Structures are given as C-alpha cells and as structure tokens.
Amino acid sequence: MRWPWSGERGAPLLHVALDEGEGPVVILVHGIASSSVTFQKLVPRLTDAHRVIALDILGFGESPSPAHATYTIDEHARALWATIRSLRLTAPFVLVGHSLGGLIASRYAADHPEGVAKLVLVSPPIYLPSKAFGATRDRAAMDAYLRLYEYLRENQRFTMGAARALNRLSPIRDVLQVSESNWTAFTLSMQNAVESQTSVSDIARVRVPVEIVYGKLDPFLMPGGIQIVSTMRHVTVHPVDASDHLLRKRLAKTVAKVVG
C-alpha cells in the first residue's frame, strides 16, 4: 500500500517521546486525545529492568498529522510499524497499548507476530455492533456509547470544553488533549478506529500471550467485549479494584507486574 503523504516508502514516523532504561524492550502506545504522558506513573516502575520506549500515536502529541489521513486502525498500525522498524530492535519486545492504543497494538501484533513477545492491553474499549451481544443490557450500553461518541464528534465546542474541565481534575497533567490542532485526528480516530473496529478478530489472530488489565470502575469499558475475548485461550484478564480508565498508581502497578 502506498501512502499519499509519505512518498514511495512506508508510513510516517511517529514521535519517540521517551527512550529510557536498559534491558528487554517495552513499547508504550497511548490512546485517543492523549500523548505519552499517559504512562507517567508506569514508566518509573519499568525502567529499572527494561528499556522503555513511549510513542505518540498518529495525529497526537508531537507525531505528524498527515493532511490526507483518515485515522483508521490500519493507518495507525502502519505508522506504528514504520516507527518500530526504524528503531532496528534486535529482540522481541513487550507491546503495551492503553485505550485506543490497545486497539492499535492488537492490529500490530496480529500483523507482525515475529517481533512481539507479549501484548498488554490496558483499559481497551473492545466494542462490537450492539446486535452481536446477547444480553439486552449489553446491547443498550453499546448503543449508548455510540450515541455519546457521535455527539462528541459533532459538538466541537462542548467536547473541547469538557476535555479542559476533565483535564483540570486529572491526577496526570495534560493527559487529555483535545484542541483545534488535533480535532481532525480526534474525530476521525474516534469514528474510524474506535467506533468502527476489528479488535476482537485482531486479538484472535495474535500468536503471543495477551494480558488485559482494566479498572473495575472504567466508564469506557464494555464488559461484553472483555468477556468475549477472555474466552480465548491465549488471553488472561486482570481486573483491578478501585481503578478507572486512567493509568493511576494502582493500575500502573498491575501493568508493571504483568509486563514482567
């Protein structure tokens, strides 16, 4: 596939926001409307024994926002592949994805199994069409999520104001970033990568162990989606008490333990 904004070869390279420590490599991929600061409380728990690399995903943080990008999972994953390839790593690595980053990481691991030793998904919004859920409650919840996301995409002023308000309350500074500069990346990533996703089939194709860590209080979690993938033989689920969507101390501690 030739990308219209990247010339003859490959996808655009993502910004490497952090590269610290020595040892087995761990690559961190953040989620929508955020940046590598997502992992602020996780990185110190890993760098004593690992080389930790944190990337900004396409359109966010300091990574490029190509004019013709549509921000599908495929585009996000190809940019991740191009960037990891440029690092010239010599051994398999642990790939950690938070939120949308987990969906991107799942596609990457499914398409490039040779380089991944383990896939860790943190707070992954694993969604399916509402008709795929057997329970009426799950179908209603999925429909509600989709209506919410559509509202956020179509009401820029409200969404940006809400993001600023939530950011002021967050224990992680600047973890939520929705602005004029990333609005296109935000809305298209939400529509084309979160609302329209293939995460269940991607996770099914992954050939390495998959560890899913999530907070029991996560408002963006779809329990039906987690339940479906938890039945797969290579998937282990780690629910964390008193934790929500953000990688706070308690969630970070569990992720670090799972990374190994």
C-alpha positions in Angstrom: 0.0 0.0 0.0 1.4 3.4 -0.9 0.5 6.3 1.5 -0.3 9.6 -0.3 1.6 11.7 2.2 4.8 9.6 2.7 6.3 9.2 -0.8 7.4 5.9 -2.2 8.2 4.1 1.1 6.2 3.3 4.2 4.1 5.3 6.6 5.0 8.5 8.5 7.3 8.0 11.5 5.8 8.7 15.0 7.4 10.8 17.6 9.5 8.9 20.1 8.7 10.8 23.2 10.7 8.7 25.6 13.5 6.1 25.4 15.0 5.2 28.8 16.5 2.4 30.7 18.3 -0.8 29.7 17.2 -4.4 29.2 14.3 -6.1 27.4 12.3 -3.5 25.4 8.8 -2.4 26.3 7.0 -0.2 23.8 4.1 2.0 25.1 1.3 3.2 22.9 -1.2 5.8 24.3 -4.8 6.3 23.4 -7.1 8.9 21.8 -6.9 12.5 22.8 -3.7 12.0 24.8 0.0 11.6 24.5 2.9 9.7 26.1 2.2 11.4 29.4 -0.5 8.7 29.8 2.3 6.4 31.1 3.8 8.9 33.6 3.1 6.6 36.6 4.0 3.4 34.8 7.4 4.3 33.3 9.3 4.6 36.7 8.1 1.1 37.5 9.7 -0.4 34.4 13.0 1.5 33.7 15.0 -0.3 36.4 14.8 -3.6 34.4 13.7 -2.6 30.9 14.4 -0.2 28.0 11.1 1.7 27.8 10.1 3.4 24.6 6.9 5.6 24.5 5.5 6.8 21.3 2.9 9.5 20.3 0.3 8.0 18.0 -0.5 9.5 14.6 -2.1 12.9 14.9 -1.4 13.4 18.7 1.3 14.7 20.9 4.3 15.6 18.7 3.6 13.0 16.0 2.7 14.1 12.4 -0.9 14.8 11.3 -0.9 14.0 7.6 -3.3 16.0 5.6 -4.9 13.0 3.9 -5.0 10.7 6.9 -8.4 9.1 7.8 -7.0 7.7 11.1 -8.3 4.1 10.7 -6.8 1.3 12.8 -4.9 0.3 9.6 -3.3 3.7 9.3 -2.4 4.0 13.0 -0.9 0.5 12.9 1.1 1.1 9.8 2.6 4.2 11.3 3.5 2.2 14.4 5.1 -0.5 12.3 7.2 2.1 10.3 8.4 3.6 13.6 9.2 0.4 15.3 11.0 -0.8 12.2 13.1 2.4 12.3 14.3 1.5 15.8 16.1 -1.6 14.5 15.3 -3.7 17.5 17.1 -7.0 17.7 14.9 -9.0 20.0 11.1 -9.4 20.5 9.5 -6.7 22.7 6.5 -6.3 25.0 3.9 -4.1 23.4 1.7 -2.1 25.7 -1.4 -0.2 24.5 -3.7 2.0 26.5 -7.3 2.6 25.4 -7.2 3.2 21.6 -3.5 2.4 21.8 -4.6 -1.2 22.8 -6.6 -1.5 19.6 -3.7 -0.2 17.5 -1.3 -2.6 19.3 -3.7 -5.5 18.7 -3.7 -4.9 15.0 0.1 -4.5 15.0 0.6 -7.8 17.0 -1.8 -9.6 14.7 0.0 -8.5 11.5 3.6 -8.6 12.8 3.8 -11.5 15.3 7.5 -12.1 14.7 8.6 -9.1 16.8 6.2 -9.2 19.7 6.9 -11.3 22.9 3.8 -10.3 24.7 0.8 -8.0 24.2 -0.6 -6.0 27.1 -3.9 -4.2 26.7 -4.7 -1.6 29.3 -8.3 -0.3 29.5 -9.1 -1.4 26.0 -12.5 -0.2 24.6 -13.4 -3.5 22.9 -16.6 -2.8 21.1 -18.8 -4.8 18.8 -22.1 -4.0 16.9 -24.9 -4.0 19.5 -26.6 -6.9 17.8 -23.6 -9.1 18.5 -24.4 -9.0 22.2 -26.8 -11.5 23.6 -27.8 -9.6 26.8 -30.2 -6.7 26.4 -28.2 -4.6 28.9 -25.0 -5.0 26.8 -26.9 -4.0 23.6 -28.3 -0.9 25.3 -24.9 0.0 26.7 -23.2 -0.3 23.3 -25.8 1.9 21.6 -25.4 4.5 24.4 -21.6 4.6 23.8 -22.1 5.1 20.1 -24.6 7.9 20.6 -22.2 9.6 23.0 -19.3 9.4 20.6 -21.3 10.7 17.8 -22.4 13.7 20.0 -18.8 14.4 20.9 -17.7 14.3 17.3 -20.5 16.7 16.2 -20.2 19.2 19.0 -16.7 20.6 19.0 -17.1 23.4 21.4 -18.8 21.2 24.0 -16.2 18.5 23.6 -13.2 20.8 23.9 -14.7 22.5 26.9 -15.4 19.2 28.6 -11.9 18.0 27.9 -10.4 21.1 29.5 -12.6 20.6 32.6 -11.7 17.0 33.0 -8.0 17.7 32.4 -8.0 20.1 35.4 -9.4 17.3 37.6 -7.0 14.6 36.3 -4.1 13.5 38.5 -2.0 13.2 35.4 -1.2 16.6 34.0 -2.3 17.2 30.3 -3.4 13.6 29.9 -6.4 14.7 28.0 -5.7 16.8 24.9 -8.5 17.9 22.6 -7.8 21.1 20.7 -8.1 22.8 17.3 -4.8 21.2 16.3 -5.8 17.6 16.9 -9.6 17.9 16.3 -9.5 16.1 12.9 -7.3 13.3 14.3 -9.6 13.0 17.3 -12.9 12.9 15.5 -11.6 10.6 12.7 -9.8 8.3 15.1 -13.0 8.0 17.2 -15.2 7.3 14.2 -12.8 5.1 12.1 -10.8 3.3 14.8 -12.9 3.2 18.0 -16.5 3.1 16.7 -15.5 1.0 13.7 -13.1 -1.6 14.9 -11.9 -5.1 14.4 -10.3 -5.6 17.8 -11.9 -9.0 18.6 -10.8 -10.6 15.4 -7.3 -8.9 15.7 -6.9 -10.3 19.2 -7.9 -13.7 18.0 -5.1 -13.6 15.4 -2.4 -12.7 17.9 0.0 -15.6 18.4 1.6 -14.5 21.7 0.2 -14.2 25.2 -2.3 -11.3 25.6 -2.8 -9.7 29.0 -5.7 -7.4 29.5 -5.6 -5.0 32.5 -8.6 -2.8 33.3 -10.1 -0.9 36.2 -13.5 -2.2 37.5 -14.7 1.4 37.6 -13.7 2.2 34.0 -16.7 4.1 32.4 -15.5 3.4 28.9 -15.2 -0.4 29.3 -17.7 -2.7 27.5 -17.9 -5.7 29.8 -19.5 -7.8 27.0 -16.4 -7.2 24.8 -14.0 -8.1 27.5 -16.0 -11.3 28.2 -15.8 -12.4 24.6 -12.0 -12.1 24.3 -11.5 -13.5 27.8 -12.7 -16.9 26.4 -9.7 -17.1 24.0 -7.0 -19.5 25.2 -4.1 -17.0 24.9 -5.9 -14.2 26.8 -5.6 -13.5 30.5 -7.7 -10.8 32.1 -6.7 -8.8 35.2 -9.5 -6.6 36.7 -8.2 -4.0 39.2 -10.3 -2.8 42.1 -10.9 0.9 42.7 -9.5 1.9 39.3 -11.0 3.7 36.3 -9.8 4.4 32.7 -6.6 6.3 33.7 -3.3 4.7 34.4 -3.2 5.7 38.0 -0.9 4.2 40.6 -2.9 1.0 41.3 -3.5 0.2 37.6 0.2 1.1 36.8 1.4 -1.4 39.5 -0.6 -4.2 38.0 0.5 -3.4 34.4 4.2 -3.4 35.6 3.7 -6.8 37.2 2.1 -8.2 34.0 4.9 -6.8 31.8 7.3 -8.9 33.9 
